[in-house]
Amino acid sequence: MTEAPIAHVVFDADGVLQHLPGGWHAAVAPLLGDRTEEILQAAWAAEAPMLTGGDGDFRAVLAGVLLEHGAAASAEEVYVAAWGSVQTDHETADVVRRVRAAGYGAHLGTNQASHRSALMRTELGYDDLFDVSCYSYELGVAKPDPRFFLLAAGRIGAEPHEILFIDDSVRNIVAARSVGMAALHWSFDPDAGAEHTGQAGLVDRLAAHGVHL
């Protein structure tokens, strides 16, 4: 149990609220063949500065990565297959709605560049799903930097001890706790290495932190 009442719940995106069906490798392997992992690693490295607000057109950056590695697939094909094909886990989204209906603040806290955030805000409807959304590219810092959590609390308008953060990364859990937040290591994905309990189990875990739906 937490020492102070929780008034807000912050949900991570990837692994908690959304996923790429089949995973990144399976999504692009038909396009990239036996160099898939090498190209993905290079693309993620090129995207990393954009997670904290770095400038650049990621599709153009991705095109450069593909050219450098001799891939025949176009940047648009690869982008749509991976970065543009994320799907919402509807059970978690239902828990988000229940959190809001019960009178708690329900917020998003995620490491994302602006190109993917645009999809999440509009096509996936996260601007309507959450009270406040905290994207790393807007905050200028990414998890697990403790500043991310402090800036998120400020954007929400709450003290850290009033917030419960749900994430599938141990590093992010440790960082959230380091600034005084309660934190829950959870994922809807049974292979993610976090606790996997399904919707009912998540509701029970929330109740253990004083968030009753």
GITASUL-V675039 format. One record per backbone hydrogen bond with DSSP energy under -1.0 kcal/mol. CO is the residue of the C=O (numbers start at 1). NH is the residue of the N-H. Records with the same first field share a line. If there is no record, write none. Layout:
CO = NH / NH
This chain:
7 = 105
8 = 164
9 = 107
10 = 166
11 = 109
13 = 16 / 17 / 18
15 = 188
17 = 89
18 = 15
19 = 87
20 = 23
23 = 27
24 = 28
25 = 29
28 = 31 / 32
29 = 33
32 = 35
33 = 36
35 = 39
36 = 40
37 = 41
38 = 42
39 = 43
40 = 44
41 = 45
42 = 46
43 = 47
44 = 48
47 = 50
48 = 51
49 = 54
50 = 53
57 = 61
58 = 62
59 = 63
60 = 64
61 = 65
62 = 66
63 = 67
64 = 68
65 = 69
66 = 71
67 = 70
74 = 78
75 = 79
76 = 80
77 = 81
78 = 82
79 = 84
82 = 85
87 = 19
89 = 93
90 = 94
91 = 95
92 = 96
93 = 97
94 = 98
95 = 99
96 = 100
97 = 101
98 = 102
99 = 104
100 = 103
105 = 9
106 = 131
107 = 11
108 = 134
110 = 136
112 = 137
113 = 117
114 = 118
116 = 120
117 = 121
118 = 122
119 = 124
120 = 126
121 = 127
125 = 129
126 = 130
132 = 108
134 = 110
135 = 138 / 139
136 = 140
142 = 145
145 = 148
146 = 150
147 = 151
148 = 152
149 = 153
150 = 154
151 = 155
152 = 156
153 = 157 / 158
159 = 162
160 = 163
162 = 7 / 8
163 = 182
164 = 10
165 = 184
166 = 12
167 = 186
169 = 173
170 = 174
171 = 175
172 = 176
173 = 177
174 = 178
176 = 181
177 = 180
182 = 165
184 = 167
189 = 192
195 = 187
197 = 201
198 = 202
199 = 203
200 = 204
201 = 205
202 = 206
203 = 207
204 = 208
206 = 209 / 211
207 = 210
